[in-house]
Amino acid sequence: MAERDLVKPPRRPDVTLAELRPFDGERLEPSGDYDEVEFDGLDLTDAAAPGASFLDCALRRCVLDAAGMKRARFVDTLLTDVRGVGTALSEASLRDVEIRDARLGGIQLSGATLTRVLIEGGKIDYLNLRQATLTDVTFRDCVLVEPDFAGARLERVSFDGCDLRDVDLTAATCKDTDLRGAVGLSLLRGADRLRGAVITPGQLLDLAPHLAAELGVRVAD
């Protein structure tokens, strides 16, 4: 079997935005409906917009500190250079979305559904994807510090040029998950959940202590 056939690559999003109109509201609204709107350089700290819908939108250089967007929906949307700590997106839906050069901390995406999503560049600390479903998701050239995939389902997910630090895969399910492109990979928990993932021989050596511990194997001279 050829190496490229070991794992199915994720399908990439195709975000092509029409001419957008600038956001002219005072604040985001709960269950707000935003279609072909550009949010540029806005401070959306503490925004309360649960259930909001963003279709063919762009968020550029926005601050998302403690923004509450639980169950929000993002479709054909671009997020560029966004910043934020504690952004709440649990149970959100992201489809055909690109997130570029983000610097986020403690973002809550537990129970979220990500389909054809590209996350490129930037750094995300303490990414919470517990119980989330990731299908056709590409992480590229980004740093993920203590990402939490506990209970998540990953199918056709790749990590190209990423630094993955202290990953939690407890009870996660992997299918066609490609970790070979990661430039750094360390596990905190869940080495036994790597079934369905593909790693390099070098990564296997690095993960050997975790795998031995999961199997109850003692290693000694």
HELIX and SHEET records of a PDB file:
HELIX    1   1 GLU A    3  LEU A    6  5                                   4    
HELIX    2   2 ALA A  191  LEU A  194  5                                   4    
HELIX    3   3 PRO A  201  LEU A  215  1                                  15    
SHEET    1   A 6 ARG A  21  PRO A  22  0                                        
SHEET    2   A 6 VAL A  37  ASP A  40  1                                        
SHEET    3   A 6 ALA A  58  ARG A  60  1                                        
SHEET    4   A 6 ARG A  73  THR A  80  1                                        
SHEET    5   A 6 SER A  53  LEU A  55  1                                        
SHEET    6   A 6 ASP A  33  ASP A  35  1                                        
SHEET    1   B 6 ARG A  21  PRO A  22  0                                        
SHEET    2   B 6 VAL A  37  ASP A  40  1                                        
SHEET    3   B 6 ALA A  58  ARG A  60  1                                        
SHEET    4   B 6 ARG A  73  THR A  80  1                                        
SHEET    5   B 6 SER A  93  GLY A 105  1                                        
SHEET    6   B 6 ARG A  83  VAL A  85  1                                        
SHEET    1   C10 ARG A  21  PRO A  22  0                                        
SHEET    2   C10 VAL A  37  ASP A  40  1                                        
SHEET    3   C10 ALA A  58  ARG A  60  1                                        
SHEET    4   C10 ARG A  73  THR A  80  1                                        
SHEET    5   C10 SER A  93  GLY A 105  1                                        
SHEET    6   C10 THR A 113  ASP A 125  1                                        
SHEET    7   C10 THR A 133  ARG A 140  1                                        
SHEET    8   C10 ARG A 153  ASP A 160  1                                        
SHEET    9   C10 THR A 173  ASP A 178  1                                        
SHEET   10   C10 ALA A 197  VAL A 198  1                                        
SHEET    1   D 9 ARG A  21  PRO A  22  0                                        
SHEET    2   D 9 VAL A  37  ASP A  40  1                                        
SHEET    3   D 9 ALA A  58  ARG A  60  1                                        
SHEET    4   D 9 ARG A  73  THR A  80  1                                        
SHEET    5   D 9 SER A  93  GLY A 105  1                                        
SHEET    6   D 9 THR A 113  ASP A 125  1                                        
SHEET    7   D 9 VAL A 143  VAL A 145  1                                        
SHEET    8   D 9 ASP A 163  ASP A 168  1                                        
SHEET    9   D 9 GLY A 184  ARG A 189  1                                        
END                                                                             
